[in-house]
Amino acid sequence: MRAREEFIACVELQRDTWGRSFSDVVPLSMLQITARMKGVVTGAFASDGALLGFVYGVTGLRRGELAHWSHMLAVRPEARDRGIGRRLKLAQKEELRAVGVRTMYWTYDPLVARNAHLNLNLLGAEVDEFVPNMYGESDSLLHQLGTDRFIVRWDLTGEATPSRPPPHAPGLASHPAPLLWAPGTPGAEWPPNEGADAPSSAGHPPAADQPSPPAGDPPDAIAVRIPRDIEVVEARSVREALAWRHSTRAAFVRFLPLYRIRAFTRGDRHGAYLLARAP
């Protein structure tokens, strides 16, 4: 993107995506400066010139290594499920490789299954860190459930990106009986046992089917379940959506110091992260 009108369209797409009241919009001037300084401001356009999506990021140092932080990726709702997000990330990758950047980082909400599938399965990024409420309170309508985030790391040196995985994600077969973690798991809800204000686990398997980790050795694998579409759940019941938020936060805070995320799978009703003990 180079023309002023394209940058203006990018600002408008941010407002259309995160809400007209969203105060954390990257302004026109920063988009222009980022492009001049070899950051990434790349758009996907329809044949009539309309902006369908964009990706934006800056380059700097992380852990002493030259790296790129991809801050925003947005695709208009009517243009989703056409591979535009993936193609934007691949274009971003090639731009960065051309200037010698070897690693990219970005964040995504662990509850958004379509983003987990894109980032982990289609692009082959890996979860580097879990940060509860990373961006704090937000005035975006998309952030009513808080801003828990995975930071993912993508190695840009590989020549190929993964193809679409089979229906049953790789890795699950090697762990036939992982401990299941979902709303209703003892200890998964927060705050626990606080009456009517506690998140509801209605509509989910009973707690008896989802035992707490045993007191002895930790299990070899844990499957942390998320909804197929958290936006549908939130529209139906904010209480239910918050139960998912609190249960996944409890799982990731508790287990990721000892486990790594090895796979993600999407089913008809739920997705699941497979956590396996780190070597």
C-alpha positions in Angstrom: 0.0 0.0 0.0 1.4 3.4 -1.0 -1.5 5.8 -2.0 -3.0 8.0 0.7 -6.5 6.8 -0.3 -5.4 3.2 0.4 -4.1 4.1 3.9 -7.4 6.0 4.6 -9.3 2.9 3.6 -7.2 0.9 6.0 -8.1 3.2 8.9 -11.8 2.8 8.0 -11.5 -1.0 7.8 -10.1 -1.0 11.4 -13.1 1.0 12.6 -15.5 -1.3 10.7 -13.8 -4.4 12.2 -13.2 -3.3 15.9 -16.1 -0.8 16.2 -16.6 2.9 15.5 -15.8 3.6 19.2 -12.5 1.6 19.1 -9.8 4.1 20.4 -6.7 1.9 19.5 -7.0 2.5 15.7 -3.5 2.8 14.0 -3.8 6.3 12.5 -3.1 7.4 9.0 0.3 9.0 9.9 1.6 5.8 11.6 0.6 3.7 8.6 2.5 6.0 6.3 5.5 6.0 8.5 5.5 2.3 8.9 5.5 1.8 5.2 8.4 4.2 4.7 10.5 2.4 7.4 10.1 -1.0 5.8 7.4 -2.2 8.1 4.4 -4.0 6.6 1.2 -2.3 5.5 -0.2 -4.7 2.9 -3.8 -4.8 1.5 -6.0 -7.2 -0.4 -8.2 -5.5 -3.0 -11.2 -6.4 -5.0 -11.2 -5.9 -8.8 -13.0 -2.5 -8.3 -10.3 -1.3 -5.9 -12.2 -1.8 -2.7 -10.0 -2.9 0.3 -11.0 -6.4 1.4 -8.4 -6.9 4.1 -5.0 -5.7 5.3 -2.1 -6.8 7.5 0.0 -4.4 9.5 3.2 -4.8 11.5 6.5 -3.3 12.7 10.0 -4.7 12.9 12.3 -4.5 15.9 14.1 -6.7 18.5 12.6 -9.5 20.6 14.9 -11.4 22.9 17.9 -9.9 21.1 16.8 -11.1 17.7 15.6 -9.1 14.7 11.9 -9.9 14.5 8.7 -8.6 13.1 5.6 -8.0 15.2 2.4 -8.4 13.2 -0.1 -6.1 15.0 -3.2 -6.3 13.0 -4.9 -8.5 10.4 -8.5 -7.8 9.3 -10.7 -9.2 6.5 -14.2 -7.9 5.8 -16.9 -10.4 6.9 -18.2 -10.8 3.4 -14.7 -11.7 2.1 -13.9 -14.3 4.8 -13.4 -18.0 4.1 -11.8 -17.2 0.8 -8.2 -17.6 1.9 -7.5 -13.9 2.0 -6.1 -13.9 5.6 -3.7 -16.7 4.7 -2.5 -15.0 1.5 -1.9 -11.7 3.4 0.3 -13.5 5.9 2.2 -15.2 3.1 2.7 -11.9 1.3 3.9 -10.4 4.6 6.3 -13.3 5.0 7.9 -12.6 1.6 8.2 -8.9 2.3 10.1 -9.6 5.5 12.3 -12.3 4.0 13.4 -9.8 1.3 14.8 -7.5 4.0 16.4 -10.3 6.1 13.8 -10.8 8.9 13.7 -14.4 9.9 11.0 -14.5 12.6 7.5 -13.1 13.0 5.3 -12.8 16.1 1.7 -11.9 16.6 -1.2 -12.5 19.0 -4.6 -14.1 18.7 -7.4 -14.9 21.0 -7.2 -18.6 22.0 -11.0 -18.9 21.9 -11.3 -18.0 18.2 -11.1 -21.4 16.5 -10.8 -20.1 12.9 -7.7 -18.1 13.9 -6.2 -21.0 15.7 -6.7 -23.1 12.6 -5.1 -20.4 10.3 -2.2 -19.7 12.6 -1.3 -23.2 13.8 -2.5 -25.5 11.1 -2.3 -23.6 7.8 0.7 -21.3 8.5 2.6 -23.6 10.9 3.2 -21.0 13.6 3.7 -22.2 17.2 2.4 -20.9 20.5 5.3 -19.1 22.2 3.5 -17.6 25.3 0.1 -17.1 26.9 -0.6 -13.7 28.3 -3.8 -13.2 30.4 -5.7 -9.9 29.5 -2.7 -8.8 27.4 -4.2 -5.5 26.2 -6.2 -4.7 29.3 -9.6 -3.2 29.1 -10.7 -2.4 25.6 -13.5 -0.3 24.1 -13.9 -2.6 21.1 -17.1 -4.6 20.9 -14.9 -7.6 19.9 -13.2 -7.6 23.3 -16.1 -7.9 25.7 -14.7 -11.3 26.9 -11.3 -9.7 27.8 -8.0 -9.8 25.9 -6.4 -13.1 26.8 -3.9 -13.8 24.0 -1.5 -16.4 22.7 1.7 -14.9 21.3 2.7 -17.1 18.3 6.1 -17.4 16.7 6.5 -18.1 13.0 9.8 -19.2 11.5 10.1 -17.4 8.1 13.0 -19.4 6.8 11.0 -22.4 5.7 10.2 -22.7 2.0 6.8 -24.4 2.4 3.8 -23.8 4.6 1.6 -26.6 5.9 -1.3 -27.8 3.8 -4.8 -28.2 5.3 -4.6 -30.9 7.9 -6.8 -34.0 8.0 -10.1 -33.8 9.9 -8.4 -35.4 13.0 -5.5 -33.2 13.8 -2.1 -34.7 13.9 -0.9 -35.5 17.4 -4.2 -36.5 18.9 -3.8 -40.1 17.7 -0.6 -40.5 19.7 -2.4 -39.4 22.9 -5.6 -41.5 22.8 -6.9 -40.4 26.2 -5.8 -36.9 27.0 -7.3 -35.2 30.1 -10.2 -33.1 28.8 -10.4 -29.5 30.1 -13.6 -27.5 29.4 -16.2 -25.5 31.3 -17.4 -27.8 34.1 -14.0 -29.2 34.9 -13.3 -29.0 38.6 -11.1 -26.0 39.1 -11.6 -24.7 35.6 -14.2 -22.1 36.4 -13.3 -18.8 37.9 -14.4 -17.5 40.3 -15.2 -21.0 41.7 -18.4 -21.8 43.5 -19.7 -18.3 43.8 -23.4 -18.9 43.2 -25.5 -17.2 40.6 -22.7 -14.9 39.4 -20.3 -17.8 38.6 -20.0 -18.7 34.9 -22.5 -21.3 33.8 -21.4 -24.6 32.3 -24.9 -25.4 31.0 -24.9 -27.3 27.8 -21.4 -28.8 28.4 -20.4 -32.3 29.6 -20.8 -32.8 33.3 -17.8 -32.3 35.6 -17.7 -36.1 36.3 -16.5 -36.6 32.8 -13.7 -34.0 33.1 -11.6 -34.9 36.2 -9.1 -32.6 37.8 -5.4 -33.6 37.2 -4.4 -36.4 39.6 -2.4 -35.4 42.7 0.6 -37.6 41.5 2.4 -37.4 38.2 0.8 -35.0 35.6 -0.9 -36.6 32.6 1.0 -37.0 29.4 -1.5 -34.9 27.5 -4.3 -32.5 28.1 -7.0 -31.5 25.5 -8.2 -27.9 26.2 -11.6 -27.6 24.5 -13.0 -24.3 22.9 -16.2 -23.7 21.0 -16.4 -24.0 17.3 -17.4 -20.4 17.1 -17.1 -18.3 20.2 -19.0 -15.4 18.5 -22.1 -17.6 18.2 -21.8 -18.6 21.9 -21.4 -15.0 23.0 -24.4 -13.9 21.0 -26.4 -16.7 22.7 -25.1 -16.2 26.2 -22.4 -13.9 27.6 -22.4 -16.1 30.7 -21.6 -19.2 28.7 -18.9 -17.4 26.7 -17.3 -16.1 30.0 -17.2 -19.7 31.3 -15.1 -20.7 28.3 -12.8 -17.7 28.9 -12.3 -18.5 32.5 -11.8 -22.2 32.0 -9.2 -21.8 29.2 -7.4 -19.1 31.2 -7.2 -21.5 34.2 -5.8 -24.3 32.0 -3.2 -22.3 30.1 -1.9 -20.5 33.3 -1.7 -23.8 35.1 -0.3 -26.1 32.4 1.7 -24.2 29.9 4.8 -23.8 32.2 5.1 -27.6 31.9 3.4 -28.4 28.6 3.6 -27.2 24.9 0.8 -26.9 22.5 1.4 -29.7 19.9 -1.8 -29.6 17.8 -5.2 -28.0 17.2 -8.2 -29.7 15.8 -11.6 -28.3 14.8 -14.7 -30.5 15.1 -18.4 -29.8 14.3 -19.1 -28.4 17.7 -15.8 -27.8 19.4 -12.1 -27.3 18.8 -9.3 -28.6 21.0 -5.7 -27.7 21.8 -3.5 -30.7 22.5 -1.0 -29.9 25.3 1.8 -32.4 25.7 4.5 -32.4 28.4 7.5 -30.4 27.3 10.7 -32.5 27.0 
